[in-house]
Amino acid sequence: MSKKVLAIVSSPRKNGNTELLVDEFVKGAQEAGHEIEKLCLREKKIAPCLACEACLRNGGTCVQKDDMAGVLQKLIDADVIVLSTPVYYYSISAQMKTMIDRCLAGGAQLKNKEFYFITTAADAPRAMERTMTDLQGFADCVPGSVVKGKVYGQAFGVGEIKGKPAMQEAYTFGKNC
Ligand SMILES: Cc1cc2nc3c(=O)[nH]c(=O)nc-3n(C[C@H](O)[C@H](O)[C@H](O)COP(=O)(O)O)c2cc1C
C-alpha cells in the first residue's frame, strides 16, 4: 500500500550528512512506490512557540503567521514521518526543536504516525542516544505513534557519511517503510 511519507531535514547544512542519509531513505521509499516529500527546515521561516496557548483555545490556529501552518498540515497529512537532525551538544538542532514546539497547534489532529529517526554526530553512536530520546519525546506526545526505525550516522565534515553503513540502513528503511 502506498503511503504518504514526509521527510524532515533539520540540519542547516545543505547536502550535509543528515540530508544525505535522508536522501537515501527517500530513494528507497520512492522505489517502493510511496508518495514522498522532503522538507528542509532551513528553507522555512518558523518562529519559536510563544506559549500563549491561543491555539489550545481557538481550535488550533497559531497567532504567528509564518511557514509553520503549512509544515503542520503536511505533518498531519503524513502516514510516515522521518525526523532527521544532527547532534548538537548531545541534543537536537534548534530548527527541529522549534518545529516540534510549534506542533502544539496540531492538537488532536496529529496522530497515528509511523516515525523514523535519523541522526548524525561526530562521535560514536552512543553520543546520539540523548538526541534519539529527544525525538522519542515528540513521538510519545503523538497518540498512536510507532517508531519503526532509527539510523545512527557517524560523520563530521560535510559528506563524510558517504560509503558508511548508515547510508544503506537509511535506504533499506525507506524501501521497507
Ligand atoms: C553546534 C554544533 C554542535 C555539535 N555538537 C556535537 C555533539 O555534541 N556531539 C557530536 O558528536 N557531534 C557534534 N557536532 C558535530 C555534528 O553533529 C556533525 O558534524 C554532523 O555530521 C553534522 O550533520 P550535518 O552534516 O547534517 O549538518 C556538532 C556540530 C555543531 C555545528
The ligand as a Gaussian input file, in Angstrom:
#p B3LYP/6-31G(d) Opt

LIG

0 1
 C       26.776000      23.478000      17.040000
 C       27.270000      22.078000      16.839000
 C       27.246000      21.205000      17.909000
 C       27.685000      19.894000      17.757000
 N       27.626000      19.024000      18.821000
 C       28.046000      17.752000      18.679000
 C       27.999000      16.839000      19.786000
 O       27.540000      17.166000      20.884000
 N       28.457000      15.579000      19.600000
 C       28.973000      15.164000      18.399000
 O       29.385000      14.011000      18.285000
 N       28.997000      15.996000      17.304000
 C       28.555000      17.278000      17.422000
 N       28.581000      18.132000      16.339000
 C       29.010000      17.597000      15.018000
 C       27.824000      17.293000      14.107000
 O       26.842000      16.529000      14.759000
 C       28.314000      16.526000      12.858000
 O       29.245000      17.341000      12.158000
 C       27.192000      16.108000      11.953000
 O       27.707000      15.244000      10.946000
 C       26.529000      17.307000      11.288000
 O       25.496000      16.890000      10.431000
 P       25.141000      17.687000       9.087000
 O       26.306000      17.480000       8.138000
 O       23.903000      17.085000       8.623000
 O       24.967000      19.124000       9.470000
 C       28.177000      19.451000      16.475000
 C       28.210000      20.362000      15.404000
 C       27.763000      21.652000      15.586000
 C       27.774000      22.608000      14.397000

